[in-house]
Amino acid sequence: MMMKLKPALILLLALATPLTVLAQTGDNEELNIIEMEIDREAPKAAPANATESFSETRSSDNTLSDFSGLTGLSPFQEVSVIQRRYLPKTGRFQLFGGFTMVTNDPFYMTYGGVAKASYFLSEKWGVELNYFALSTSTRSVTEDLKSTQGVATENLVYAKSYMGLDLMYIPIYGKMAWFNEKIVPFDLYFSAGYGTTNTQSGENPGTLHLATGQIFAISKSYAFRWDFSWNLFTAKGIDNSDSTFNNLFLTVGMSWFFPEASYR
């Protein structure tokens, strides 16, 4: 009886062995996949040179005293500071009133009032209408030339008024300290335009007008403004000879911006 069972038992064991091997192989593959996932999620150790690139030195009171290792860190490539303008101009009007004087005329003292009206298309571009009302008196040197040396000065031309239109360009916005007490925002601008100058002889020659200046914000509606401008024109003297004249004006005054800047 036992001899008959042996072949059957051997056959059964032979069939069961491959199944066991296949089961063990499948279990090993699952274990390998689990280990790979665990390794992937585990935090990576920092390289040795990364820890050595940054070193800090602490003094006896436990405060940092040496930051030389910071040079080994990666620099910030995309860091920027965005801040709104204190005195915005886009879509706003500016009315200016001030005092002016001619700084380059050796024979006459010319001074007067200036009115300007501006509109700003953007923070960098605007258009401006200028009007100069001027008063002129002779200097003492001019009277001396006429009385003592007989030199006639009637042929000299001076301006009584100027009116023109400018295109303004405001490329620079900055801030400056006022006696270390407050920060004053300002705009640096350039302008160029064309107009007419009324002279004492009644002529109205075409005039090229160039200017530069600064607008210092006092509030969102008011500002102090100075302006240095150059007028170039050709006019006739009493002897009907054409001559080219230029006036350098230094202007200071106050500006009012409207409407209210509610979007800042």
Sequence and secondary structure as in RCSB ss.txt:
>XXXX:A:sequence
MMMKLKPALILLLALATPLTVLAQTGDNEELNIIEMEIDREAPKAAPANATESFSETRSSDNTLSDFSGLTGLSP
FQEVSVIQRRYLPKTGRFQLFGGFTMVTNDPFYMTYGGVAKASYFLSEKWGVELNYFALSTSTRSVTEDLKSTQG
VATENLVYAKSYMGLDLMYIPIYGKMAWFNEKIVPFDLYFSAGYGTTNTQSGENPGTLHLATGQIFAISKSYAFR
WDFSWNLFTAKGIDNSDSTFNNLFLTVGMSWFFPEASYR
>XXXX:A:secstr
 HHHHHHHHHHHHHHHHHHHHHHHHHHHHHHHHHHHHHHHHS     HHHHHH   EE TTS EEE GGGGGS  
 SS       SS  TT EEEEEEEEEESS SSEEEEEEEEEEEEESSSSEEEEEEEEEEEEEE HHHHHHHHHS 
   TT   EEEEEEEEEEEEEEEEEEEETTTEEEEEEEEEEEEEEEEEETTS   EEEEEEEEEEEESSSSEEEE
EEEEEEEEEEE TT  EEEEEEEEEEEEEEEEES  TT 
